[in-house]
């Protein structure tokens, strides 16, 4: 009986830490811009993109992932994110903010920072 409880607790801890790791890319104070959700194709790859902002602040946080779940190539990801955000709210020249970047441990998701 004690063995089953220990196994159950270990599974719960593992699942909750995995879920928390996926959520750590998106900060709690970021607001998703729902109308900016997009699925784009670039160089034969299908990307899913969402943007987030912090109210009354300038940077955009672009959440990028491949539709097939494969790891991302950073240079391609930057090109896709720049093409994606320019028509969706930039009123000034686009500035890349690498200091705001985040990535999942397995490289399947990235958040790229931009100011515009």
Backbone as XML, in Angstrom:
<?xml version="1.0"?>
<chain id="A" units="angstrom">
  <residue number="1" name="UNK">
    <atom name="N" x="0.826" y="-1.195" z="0.000"/>
    <atom name="CA" x="0.000" y="0.000" z="0.000"/>
    <atom name="C" x="0.868" y="1.257" z="0.000"/>
  </residue>
  <residue number="2" name="UNK">
    <atom name="N" x="1.893" y="1.289" z="0.882"/>
    <atom name="CA" x="2.778" y="2.447" z="0.945"/>
    <atom name="C" x="3.536" y="2.628" z="-0.366"/>
  </residue>
  <residue number="3" name="UNK">
    <atom name="N" x="3.881" y="1.512" z="-0.993"/>
    <atom name="CA" x="4.583" y="1.567" z="-2.278"/>
    <atom name="C" x="3.735" y="2.223" z="-3.359"/>
  </residue>
  <residue number="4" name="UNK">
    <atom name="N" x="2.450" y="1.906" z="-3.372"/>
    <atom name="CA" x="1.534" y="2.483" z="-4.367"/>
    <atom name="C" x="1.364" y="3.984" z="-4.135"/>
  </residue>
  <residue number="5" name="UNK">
    <atom name="N" x="1.291" y="4.373" z="-2.875"/>
    <atom name="CA" x="1.159" y="5.794" z="-2.555"/>
    <atom name="C" x="2.410" y="6.550" z="-2.991"/>
  </residue>
  <residue number="6" name="UNK">
    <atom name="N" x="3.573" y="5.969" z="-2.730"/>
    <atom name="CA" x="4.825" y="6.610" z="-3.131"/>
    <atom name="C" x="4.909" y="6.750" z="-4.642"/>
  </residue>
  <residue number="7" name="UNK">
    <atom name="N" x="4.495" y="5.722" z="-5.365"/>
    <atom name="CA" x="4.508" y="5.781" z="-6.836"/>
    <atom name="C" x="3.520" y="6.838" z="-7.318"/>
  </residue>
  <residue number="8" name="UNK">
    <atom name="N" x="2.338" y="6.864" z="-6.726"/>
    <atom name="CA" x="1.335" y="7.855" z="-7.122"/>
    <atom name="C" x="1.847" y="9.273" z="-6.876"/>
  </residue>
  <residue number="9" name="UNK">
    <atom name="N" x="2.482" y="9.502" z="-5.747"/>
    <atom name="CA" x="3.032" y="10.825" z="-5.447"/>
    <atom name="C" x="4.145" y="11.195" z="-6.422"/>
  </residue>
  <residue number="10" name="UNK">
    <atom name="N" x="4.980" y="10.246" z="-6.771"/>
    <atom name="CA" x="6.062" y="10.507" z="-7.723"/>
    <atom name="C" x="5.498" y="10.888" z="-9.083"/>
  </residue>
  <residue number="11" name="UNK">
    <atom name="N" x="4.450" y="10.212" z="-9.512"/>
    <atom name="CA" x="3.810" y="10.534" z="-10.797"/>
    <atom name="C" x="3.211" y="11.940" z="-10.759"/>
  </residue>
  <residue number="12" name="UNK">
    <atom name="N" x="2.540" y="12.277" z="-9.672"/>
    <atom name="CA" x="1.936" y="13.609" z="-9.534"/>
    <atom name="C" x="3.017" y="14.685" z="-9.593"/>
  </residue>
  <residue number="13" name="UNK">
    <atom name="N" x="4.112" y="14.492" z="-8.886"/>
    <atom name="CA" x="5.202" y="15.467" z="-8.886"/>
    <atom name="C" x="5.794" y="15.597" z="-10.281"/>
  </residue>
  <residue number="14" name="UNK">
    <atom name="N" x="6.012" y="14.482" z="-10.958"/>
    <atom name="CA" x="6.576" y="14.513" z="-12.307"/>
    <atom name="C" x="5.653" y="15.238" z="-13.271"/>
  </residue>
  <residue number="15" name="UNK">
    <atom name="N" x="4.371" y="14.927" z="-13.232"/>
    <atom name="CA" x="3.420" y="15.577" z="-14.132"/>
    <atom name="C" x="3.298" y="17.064" z="-13.852"/>
  </residue>
  <residue number="16" name="UNK">
    <atom name="N" x="3.267" y="17.453" z="-12.593"/>
    <atom name="CA" x="3.124" y="18.879" z="-12.267"/>
    <atom name="C" x="4.383" y="19.645" z="-12.644"/>
  </residue>
  <residue number="17" name="UNK">
    <atom name="N" x="5.563" y="19.050" z="-12.489"/>
    <atom name="CA" x="6.784" y="19.755" z="-12.882"/>
    <atom name="C" x="6.880" y="19.875" z="-14.388"/>
  </residue>
  <residue number="18" name="UNK">
    <atom name="N" x="6.412" y="18.868" z="-15.134"/>
    <atom name="CA" x="6.397" y="18.943" z="-16.589"/>
    <atom name="C" x="5.442" y="20.038" z="-17.050"/>
  </residue>
  <residue number="19" name="UNK">
    <atom name="N" x="4.265" y="20.105" z="-16.456"/>
    <atom name="CA" x="3.300" y="21.150" z="-16.813"/>
    <atom name="C" x="3.847" y="22.520" z="-16.481"/>
  </residue>
  <residue number="20" name="UNK">
    <atom name="N" x="4.480" y="22.657" z="-15.336"/>
    <atom name="CA" x="5.036" y="23.949" z="-14.931"/>
    <atom name="C" x="6.147" y="24.382" z="-15.875"/>
  </residue>
  <residue number="21" name="UNK">
    <atom name="N" x="6.957" y="23.432" z="-16.341"/>
    <atom name="CA" x="8.037" y="23.771" z="-17.260"/>
    <atom name="C" x="7.481" y="24.345" z="-18.555"/>
  </residue>
  <residue number="22" name="UNK">
    <atom name="N" x="6.374" y="23.790" z="-19.071"/>
    <atom name="CA" x="5.775" y="24.295" z="-20.293"/>
    <atom name="C" x="5.186" y="25.679" z="-20.113"/>
  </residue>
  <residue number="23" name="UNK">
    <atom name="N" x="4.669" y="25.954" z="-18.947"/>
    <atom name="CA" x="4.048" y="27.240" z="-18.688"/>
    <atom name="C" x="5.064" y="28.327" z="-18.374"/>
  </residue>
  <residue number="24" name="UNK">
    <atom name="N" x="6.295" y="27.977" z="-18.036"/>
    <atom name="CA" x="7.266" y="28.983" z="-17.632"/>
    <atom name="C" x="7.698" y="29.887" z="-18.784"/>
  </residue>
  <residue number="25" name="UNK">
    <atom name="N" x="7.436" y="29.486" z="-20.014"/>
    <atom name="CA" x="7.766" y="30.349" z="-21.152"/>
    <atom name="C" x="6.898" y="31.604" z="-21.157"/>
  </residue>
  <residue number="26" name="UNK">
    <atom name="N" x="5.668" y="31.484" z="-20.715"/>
    <atom name="CA" x="4.713" y="32.586" z="-20.734"/>
    <atom name="C" x="4.552" y="33.117" z="-19.309"/>
  </residue>
  <residue number="27" name="UNK">
    <atom name="N" x="4.944" y="34.353" z="-19.096"/>
    <atom name="CA" x="4.849" y="34.963" z="-17.767"/>
    <atom name="C" x="3.393" y="35.259" z="-17.412"/>
  </residue>
  <residue number="28" name="UNK">
    <atom name="N" x="3.103" y="35.253" z="-16.137"/>
    <atom name="CA" x="1.740" y="35.478" z="-15.667"/>
    <atom name="C" x="1.215" y="36.870" z="-15.995"/>
  </residue>
  <residue number="29" name="UNK">
    <atom name="N" x="2.113" y="37.853" z="-16.083"/>
    <atom name="CA" x="1.644" y="39.225" z="-16.337"/>
    <atom name="C" x="1.521" y="39.551" z="-17.827"/>
  </residue>
  <residue number="30" name="UNK">
    <atom name="N" x="1.803" y="38.590" z="-18.697"/>
    <atom name="CA" x="1.645" y="38.820" z="-20.129"/>
    <atom name="C" x="0.198" y="38.593" z="-20.531"/>
  </residue>
  <residue number="31" name="UNK">
    <atom name="N" x="-0.283" y="39.422" z="-21.446"/>
    <atom name="CA" x="-1.635" y="39.260" z="-21.982"/>
    <atom name="C" x="-1.535" y="38.812" z="-23.433"/>
  </residue>
  <residue number="32" name="UNK">
    <atom name="N" x="-2.230" y="37.720" z="-23.745"/>
    <atom name="CA" x="-2.240" y="37.203" z="-25.114"/>
    <atom name="C" x="-3.076" y="38.119" z="-25.997"/>
  </residue>
  <residue number="33" name="UNK">
    <atom name="N" x="-2.559" y="38.423" z="-27.185"/>
    <atom name="CA" x="-3.296" y="39.220" z="-28.167"/>
    <atom name="C" x="-3.973" y="38.212" z="-29.102"/>
  </residue>
  <residue number="34" name="UNK">
    <atom name="N" x="-5.205" y="37.852" z="-28.765"/>
    <atom name="CA" x="-5.900" y="36.767" z="-29.461"/>
    <atom name="C" x="-6.006" y="36.973" z="-30.968"/>
  </residue>
  <residue number="35" name="UNK">
    <atom name="N" x="-6.222" y="38.199" z="-31.395"/>
    <atom name="CA" x="-6.384" y="38.445" z="-32.833"/>
    <atom name="C" x="-5.074" y="38.288" z="-33.605"/>
  </residue>
  <residue number="36" name="UNK">
    <atom name="N" x="-3.961" y="38.153" z="-32.910"/>
    <atom name="CA" x="-2.668" y="37.960" z="-33.569"/>
    <atom name="C" x="-2.293" y="36.489" z="-33.742"/>
  </residue>
  <residue number="37" name="UNK">
    <atom name="N" x="-3.133" y="35.570" z="-33.287"/>
    <atom name="CA" x="-2.836" y="34.144" z="-33.476"/>
    <atom name="C" x="-2.710" y="33.858" z="-34.972"/>
  </residue>
  <residue number="38" name="UNK">
    <atom name="N" x="-1.674" y="33.112" z="-35.340"/>
    <atom name="CA" x="-1.471" y="32.825" z="-36.755"/>
    <atom name="C" x="-0.800" y="31.476" z="-36.957"/>
  </residue>
  <residue number="39" name="UNK">
    <atom name="N" x="-1.091" y="30.890" z="-38.108"/>
    <atom name="CA" x="-0.389" y="29.705" z="-38.579"/>
    <atom name="C" x="0.210" y="30.093" z="-39.918"/>
  </residue>
  <residue number="40" name="UNK">
    <atom name="N" x="1.538" y="30.086" z="-39.983"/>
    <atom name="CA" x="2.238" y="30.542" z="-41.183"/>
    <atom name="C" x="3.151" y="29.455" z="-41.714"/>
  </residue>
  <residue number="41" name="UNK">
    <atom name="N" x="3.405" y="29.517" z="-43.017"/>
    <atom name="CA" x="4.363" y="28.592" z="-43.624"/>
    <atom name="C" x="5.592" y="29.376" z="-44.042"/>
  </residue>
  <residue number="42" name="UNK">
    <atom name="N" x="6.769" y="28.824" z="-43.731"/>
    <atom name="CA" x="8.039" y="29.460" z="-44.076"/>
    <atom name="C" x="9.029" y="28.352" z="-44.427"/>
  </residue>
  <residue number="43" name="UNK">
    <atom name="N" x="9.564" y="28.417" z="-45.634"/>
    <atom name="CA" x="10.544" y="27.436" z="-46.106"/>
    <atom name="C" x="10.070" y="25.999" z="-45.884"/>
  </residue>
  <residue number="44" name="UNK">
    <atom name="N" x="8.808" y="25.741" z="-46.205"/>
    <atom name="CA" x="8.255" y="24.393" z="-46.122"/>
    <atom name="C" x="7.861" y="23.925" z="-44.734"/>
  </residue>
  <residue number="45" name="UNK">
    <atom name="N" x="7.991" y="24.768" z="-43.724"/>
    <atom name="CA" x="7.624" y="24.413" z="-42.354"/>
    <atom name="C" x="6.366" y="25.183" z="-41.941"/>
  </residue>
  <residue number="46" name="UNK">
    <atom name="N" x="5.499" y="24.523" z="-41.199"/>
    <atom name="CA" x="4.282" y="25.165" z="-40.686"/>
    <atom name="C" x="4.512" y="25.607" z="-39.247"/>
  </residue>
  <residue number="47" name="UNK">
    <atom name="N" x="4.361" y="26.900" z="-39.005"/>
    <atom name="CA" x="4.596" y="27.499" z="-37.696"/>
    <atom name="C" x="3.283" y="27.960" z="-37.074"/>
  </residue>
  <residue number="48" name="UNK">
    <atom name="N" x="3.222" y="27.912" z="-35.752"/>
    <atom name="CA" x="2.101" y="28.465" z="-34.992"/>
    <atom name="C" x="2.678" y="29.598" z="-34.149"/>
  </residue>
  <residue number="49" name="UNK">
    <atom name="N" x="2.073" y="30.783" z="-34.260"/>
    <atom name="CA" x="2.582" y="31.955" z="-33.555"/>
    <atom name="C" x="1.484" y="32.658" z="-32.776"/>
  </residue>
  <residue number="50" name="UNK">
    <atom name="N" x="1.872" y="33.147" z="-31.616"/>
    <atom name="CA" x="0.995" y="33.973" z="-30.791"/>
    <atom name="C" x="1.832" y="35.111" z="-30.240"/>
  </residue>
  <residue number="51" name="UNK">
    <atom name="N" x="1.187" y="36.232" z="-29.975"/>
    <atom name="CA" x="1.924" y="37.350" z="-29.387"/>
    <atom name="C" x="1.314" y="37.718" z="-28.047"/>
  </residue>
  <residue number="52" name="UNK">
    <atom name="N" x="2.193" y="38.222" z="-27.189"/>
    <atom name="CA" x="1.827" y="38.631" z="-25.840"/>
    <atom name="C" x="2.394" y="40.016" z="-25.590"/>
  </residue>
  <residue number="53" name="UNK">
    <atom name="N" x="1.705" y="40.775" z="-24.765"/>
    <atom name="CA" x="2.179" y="42.094" z="-24.358"/>
    <atom name="C" x="1.993" y="42.225" z="-22.848"/>
  </residue>
  <residue number="54" name="UNK">
    <atom name="N" x="2.727" y="43.168" z="-22.292"/>
    <atom name="CA" x="2.504" y="43.573" z="-20.910"/>
    <atom name="C" x="1.784" y="44.919" z="-21.015"/>
  </residue>
  <residue number="55" name="UNK">
    <atom name="N" x="0.609" y="45.061" z="-20.411"/>
    <atom name="CA" x="-0.146" y="46.307" z="-20.547"/>
    <atom name="C" x="0.704" y="47.537" z="-20.217"/>
  </residue>
  <residue number="56" name="UNK">
    <atom name="N" x="0.597" y="48.523" z="-21.090"/>
    <atom name="CA" x="1.264" y="49.817" z="-20.958"/>
    <atom name="C" x="2.785" y="49.724" z="-21.085"/>
  </residue>
  <residue number="57" name="UNK">
    <atom name="N" x="3.275" y="48.652" z="-21.689"/>
    <atom name="CA" x="4.699" y="48.527" z="-21.972"/>
    <atom name="C" x="4.886" y="48.240" z="-23.453"/>
  </residue>
  <residue number="58" name="UNK">
    <atom name="N" x="6.066" y="48.459" z="-23.956"/>
    <atom name="CA" x="6.350" y="48.390" z="-25.372"/>
    <atom name="C" x="6.631" y="47.002" z="-25.955"/>
  </residue>
  <residue number="59" name="UNK">
    <atom name="N" x="7.382" y="46.131" z="-25.334"/>
    <atom name="CA" x="7.795" y="44.931" z="-26.065"/>
    <atom name="C" x="6.657" y="43.974" z="-26.392"/>
  </residue>
  <residue number="60" name="UNK">
    <atom name="N" x="6.855" y="43.275" z="-27.509"/>
    <atom name="CA" x="6.012" y="42.149" z="-27.887"/>
    <atom name="C" x="6.797" y="40.883" z="-27.583"/>
  </residue>
  <residue number="61" name="UNK">
    <atom name="N" x="6.114" y="39.878" z="-27.082"/>
    <atom name="CA" x="6.696" y="38.568" z="-26.861"/>
    <atom name="C" x="6.038" y="37.630" z="-27.868"/>
  </residue>
  <residue number="62" name="UNK">
    <atom name="N" x="6.824" y="37.087" z="-28.778"/>
    <atom name="CA" x="6.288" y="36.237" z="-29.836"/>
    <atom name="C" x="6.566" y="34.777" z="-29.480"/>
  </residue>
  <residue number="63" name="UNK">
    <atom name="N" x="5.513" y="34.015" z="-29.271"/>
    <atom name="CA" x="5.604" y="32.590" z="-28.925"/>
    <atom name="C" x="5.535" y="31.810" z="-30.240"/>
  </residue>
  <residue number="64" name="UNK">
    <atom name="N" x="6.610" y="31.060" z="-30.531"/>
    <atom name="CA" x="6.732" y="30.356" z="-31.808"/>
    <atom name="C" x="6.930" y="28.864" z="-31.558"/>
  </residue>
  <residue number="65" name="UNK">
    <atom name="N" x="6.236" y="28.058" z="-32.352"/>
    <atom name="CA" x="6.443" y="26.615" z="-32.336"/>
    <atom name="C" x="6.081" y="26.054" z="-33.699"/>
  </residue>
  <residue number="66" name="UNK">
    <atom name="N" x="6.674" y="24.914" z="-34.031"/>
    <atom name="CA" x="6.343" y="24.240" z="-35.272"/>
    <atom name="C" x="5.089" y="23.398" z="-35.065"/>
  </residue>
  <residue number="67" name="UNK">
    <atom name="N" x="4.263" y="23.357" z="-36.080"/>
    <atom name="CA" x="3.023" y="22.602" z="-35.984"/>
    <atom name="C" x="3.292" y="21.106" z="-35.780"/>
  </residue>
  <residue number="68" name="UNK">
    <atom name="N" x="4.412" y="20.605" z="-36.325"/>
    <atom name="CA" x="4.731" y="19.180" z="-36.200"/>
    <atom name="C" x="5.452" y="18.844" z="-34.892"/>
  </residue>
  <residue number="69" name="UNK">
    <atom name="N" x="5.710" y="19.845" z="-34.035"/>
    <atom name="CA" x="6.309" y="19.609" z="-32.738"/>
    <atom name="C" x="7.812" y="19.404" z="-32.730"/>
  </residue>
  <residue number="70" name="UNK">
    <atom name="N" x="8.462" y="19.591" z="-33.868"/>
    <atom name="CA" x="9.905" y="19.412" z="-33.957"/>
    <atom name="C" x="10.643" y="20.608" z="-33.352"/>
  </residue>
  <residue number="71" name="UNK">
    <atom name="N" x="11.928" y="20.431" z="-32.982"/>
    <atom name="CA" x="12.724" y="21.558" z="-32.471"/>
    <atom name="C" x="12.878" y="22.662" z="-33.524"/>
  </residue>
  <residue number="72" name="UNK">
    <atom name="N" x="13.014" y="23.886" z="-33.047"/>
    <atom name="CA" x="13.105" y="25.056" z="-33.919"/>
    <atom name="C" x="14.548" y="25.402" z="-34.252"/>
  </residue>
  <residue number="73" name="UNK">
    <atom name="N" x="14.734" y="25.997" z="-35.420"/>
    <atom name="CA" x="16.008" y="26.578" z="-35.824"/>
    <atom name="C" x="15.904" y="28.073" z="-35.538"/>
  </residue>
  <residue number="74" name="UNK">
    <atom name="N" x="16.755" y="28.596" z="-34.667"/>
    <atom name="CA" x="16.626" y="29.978" z="-34.182"/>
    <atom name="C" x="16.650" y="31.008" z="-35.306"/>
  </residue>
  <residue number="75" name="UNK">
    <atom name="N" x="17.515" y="30.856" z="-36.288"/>
    <atom name="CA" x="17.576" y="31.862" z="-37.364"/>
    <atom name="C" x="16.287" y="31.881" z="-38.179"/>
  </residue>
  <residue number="76" name="UNK">
    <atom name="N" x="15.722" y="30.726" z="-38.434"/>
    <atom name="CA" x="14.443" y="30.672" z="-39.157"/>
    <atom name="C" x="13.317" y="31.224" z="-38.291"/>
  </residue>
  <residue number="77" name="UNK">
    <atom name="N" x="13.373" y="30.900" z="-37.010"/>
    <atom name="CA" x="12.346" y="31.372" z="-36.085"/>
    <atom name="C" x="12.321" y="32.893" z="-36.044"/>
  </residue>
  <residue number="78" name="UNK">
    <atom name="N" x="13.492" y="33.521" z="-36.015"/>
    <atom name="CA" x="13.562" y="34.985" z="-36.007"/>
    <atom name="C" x="12.961" y="35.574" z="-37.274"/>
  </residue>
  <residue number="79" name="UNK">
    <atom name="N" x="13.253" y="34.983" z="-38.419"/>
    <atom name="CA" x="12.703" y="35.488" z="-39.689"/>
    <atom name="C" x="11.182" y="35.382" z="-39.708"/>
  </residue>
  <residue number="80" name="UNK">
    <atom name="N" x="10.660" y="34.259" z="-39.251"/>
    <atom name="CA" x="9.207" y="34.064" z="-39.211"/>
    <atom name="C" x="8.563" y="35.066" z="-38.250"/>
  </residue>
  <residue number="81" name="UNK">
    <atom name="N" x="9.153" y="35.237" z="-37.076"/>
    <atom name="CA" x="8.588" y="36.140" z="-36.071"/>
    <atom name="C" x="8.585" y="37.587" z="-36.558"/>
  </residue>
  <residue number="82" name="UNK">
    <atom name="N" x="9.650" y="38.008" z="-37.231"/>
    <atom name="CA" x="9.708" y="39.381" z="-37.737"/>
    <atom name="C" x="8.651" y="39.616" z="-38.802"/>
  </residue>
  <residue number="83" name="UNK">
    <atom name="N" x="8.504" y="38.677" z="-39.743"/>
    <atom name="CA" x="7.469" y="38.817" z="-40.770"/>
    <atom name="C" x="6.076" y="38.810" z="-40.164"/>
  </residue>
  <residue number="84" name="UNK">
    <atom name="N" x="5.911" y="38.062" z="-39.088"/>
    <atom name="CA" x="4.624" y="37.932" z="-38.412"/>
    <atom name="C" x="4.228" y="39.220" z="-37.677"/>
  </residue>
  <residue number="85" name="UNK">
    <atom name="N" x="5.156" y="39.834" z="-36.943"/>
    <atom name="CA" x="4.774" y="40.939" z="-36.059"/>
    <atom name="C" x="4.676" y="42.283" z="-36.779"/>
  </residue>
  <residue number="86" name="UNK">
    <atom name="N" x="5.430" y="42.494" z="-37.832"/>
    <atom name="CA" x="5.426" y="43.806" z="-38.505"/>
    <atom name="C" x="4.024" y="44.316" z="-38.850"/>
  </residue>
  <residue number="87" name="UNK">
    <atom name="N" x="3.183" y="43.537" z="-39.496"/>
    <atom name="CA" x="1.851" y="44.069" z="-39.831"/>
    <atom name="C" x="0.840" y="44.022" z="-38.690"/>
  </residue>
  <residue number="88" name="UNK">
    <atom name="N" x="1.236" y="43.552" z="-37.529"/>
    <atom name="CA" x="0.300" y="43.352" z="-36.420"/>
    <atom name="C" x="0.505" y="44.333" z="-35.278"/>
  </residue>
  <residue number="89" name="UNK">
    <atom name="N" x="0.916" y="45.526" z="-35.540"/>
    <atom name="CA" x="0.976" y="46.480" z="-34.452"/>
    <atom name="C" x="2.218" y="47.336" z="-34.395"/>
  </residue>
  <residue number="90" name="UNK">
    <atom name="N" x="3.150" y="47.140" z="-35.306"/>
    <atom name="CA" x="4.354" y="47.964" z="-35.274"/>
    <atom name="C" x="4.046" y="49.347" z="-35.850"/>
  </residue>
  <residue number="91" name="UNK">
    <atom name="N" x="4.285" y="50.357" z="-35.037"/>
    <atom name="CA" x="4.103" y="51.736" z="-35.487"/>
    <atom name="C" x="5.445" y="52.450" z="-35.574"/>
  </residue>
  <residue number="92" name="UNK">
    <atom name="N" x="6.496" y="51.768" z="-35.127"/>
    <atom name="CA" x="7.863" y="52.295" z="-35.183"/>
    <atom name="C" x="8.753" y="51.202" z="-35.766"/>
  </residue>
  <residue number="93" name="UNK">
    <atom name="N" x="9.997" y="51.527" z="-36.107"/>
    <atom name="CA" x="10.891" y="50.490" z="-36.635"/>
    <atom name="C" x="11.048" y="49.324" z="-35.651"/>
  </residue>
  <residue number="94" name="UNK">
    <atom name="N" x="11.130" y="48.126" z="-36.205"/>
    <atom name="CA" x="11.250" y="46.911" z="-35.409"/>
    <atom name="C" x="12.645" y="46.798" z="-34.797"/>
  </residue>
  <residue number="95" name="UNK">
    <atom name="N" x="12.693" y="46.518" z="-33.496"/>
    <atom name="CA" x="13.965" y="46.336" z="-32.786"/>
    <atom name="C" x="13.925" y="44.961" z="-32.124"/>
  </residue>
  <residue number="96" name="UNK">
    <atom name="N" x="14.922" y="44.143" z="-32.406"/>
    <atom name="CA" x="15.014" y="42.806" z="-31.809"/>
    <atom name="C" x="15.516" y="42.934" z="-30.376"/>
  </residue>
  <residue number="97" name="UNK">
    <atom name="N" x="14.829" y="42.295" z="-29.424"/>
    <atom name="CA" x="15.192" y="42.343" z="-28.000"/>
    <atom name="C" x="15.552" y="40.934" z="-27.534"/>
  </residue>
  <residue number="98" name="UNK">
    <atom name="N" x="16.775" y="40.494" z="-27.834"/>
    <atom name="CA" x="17.212" y="39.146" z="-27.452"/>
    <atom name="C" x="17.266" y="38.959" z="-25.942"/>
  </residue>
  <residue number="99" name="UNK">
    <atom name="N" x="17.357" y="40.058" z="-25.201"/>
    <atom name="CA" x="17.380" y="39.962" z="-23.743"/>
    <atom name="C" x="16.053" y="39.460" z="-23.170"/>
  </residue>
  <residue number="100" name="UNK">
    <atom name="N" x="15.003" y="39.463" z="-23.984"/>
    <atom name="CA" x="13.686" y="39.009" z="-23.544"/>
    <atom name="C" x="13.385" y="37.571" z="-23.966"/>
  </residue>
  <residue number="101" name="UNK">
    <atom name="N" x="14.277" y="36.953" z="-24.728"/>
    <atom name="CA" x="14.029" y="35.616" z="-25.278"/>
    <atom name="C" x="13.941" y="34.548" z="-24.196"/>
  </residue>
  <residue number="102" name="UNK">
    <atom name="N" x="13.147" y="33.531" z="-24.507"/>
    <atom name="CA" x="13.010" y="32.345" z="-23.667"/>
    <atom name="C" x="12.885" y="31.141" z="-24.586"/>
  </residue>
  <residue number="103" name="UNK">
    <atom name="N" x="13.270" y="29.986" z="-24.075"/>
    <atom name="CA" x="13.173" y="28.773" z="-24.873"/>
    <atom name="C" x="12.846" y="27.599" z="-23.971"/>
  </residue>
  <residue number="104" name="UNK">
    <atom name="N" x="12.075" y="26.662" z="-24.520"/>
    <atom name="CA" x="11.808" y="25.433" z="-23.767"/>
    <atom name="C" x="13.087" y="24.608" z="-23.733"/>
  </residue>
  <residue number="105" name="UNK">
    <atom name="N" x="13.199" y="23.753" z="-22.777"/>
    <atom name="CA" x="14.401" y="22.940" z="-22.626"/>
    <atom name="C" x="14.678" y="22.044" z="-23.820"/>
  </residue>
  <residue number="106" name="UNK">
    <atom name="N" x="13.632" y="21.630" z="-24.524"/>
    <atom name="CA" x="13.817" y="20.731" z="-25.659"/>
    <atom name="C" x="13.902" y="21.470" z="-27.001"/>
  </residue>
  <residue number="107" name="UNK">
    <atom name="N" x="13.813" y="22.806" z="-26.980"/>
    <atom name="CA" x="13.933" y="23.595" z="-28.205"/>
    <atom name="C" x="12.713" y="23.586" z="-29.107"/>
  </residue>
  <residue number="108" name="UNK">
    <atom name="N" x="11.606" y="23.047" z="-28.633"/>
    <atom name="CA" x="10.394" y="22.969" z="-29.454"/>
    <atom name="C" x="9.550" y="24.241" z="-29.414"/>
  </residue>
  <residue number="109" name="UNK">
    <atom name="N" x="9.820" y="25.099" z="-28.446"/>
    <atom name="CA" x="9.095" y="26.359" z="-28.323"/>
    <atom name="C" x="10.081" y="27.463" z="-28.001"/>
  </residue>
  <residue number="110" name="UNK">
    <atom name="N" x="9.835" y="28.631" z="-28.592"/>
    <atom name="CA" x="10.649" y="29.793" z="-28.285"/>
    <atom name="C" x="9.743" y="31.000" z="-28.123"/>
  </residue>
  <residue number="111" name="UNK">
    <atom name="N" x="10.161" y="31.903" z="-27.250"/>
    <atom name="CA" x="9.527" y="33.205" z="-27.127"/>
    <atom name="C" x="10.600" y="34.208" z="-27.488"/>
  </residue>
  <residue number="112" name="UNK">
    <atom name="N" x="10.322" y="35.034" z="-28.485"/>
    <atom name="CA" x="11.276" y="36.035" z="-28.961"/>
    <atom name="C" x="10.754" y="37.421" z="-28.637"/>
  </residue>
  <residue number="113" name="UNK">
    <atom name="N" x="11.651" y="38.291" z="-28.179"/>
    <atom name="CA" x="11.268" y="39.647" z="-27.810"/>
    <atom name="C" x="11.512" y="40.637" z="-28.927"/>
  </residue>
  <residue number="114" name="UNK">
    <atom name="N" x="10.536" y="41.531" z="-29.133"/>
    <atom name="CA" x="10.629" y="42.584" z="-30.147"/>
    <atom name="C" x="10.038" y="43.865" z="-29.579"/>
  </residue>
  <residue number="115" name="UNK">
    <atom name="N" x="10.560" y="44.968" z="-30.028"/>
    <atom name="CA" x="10.001" y="46.265" z="-29.683"/>
    <atom name="C" x="9.738" y="47.002" z="-30.985"/>
  </residue>
  <residue number="116" name="UNK">
    <atom name="N" x="8.562" y="47.609" z="-31.070"/>
    <atom name="CA" x="8.234" y="48.372" z="-32.289"/>
    <atom name="C" x="7.121" y="49.364" z="-32.026"/>
  </residue>
</chain>
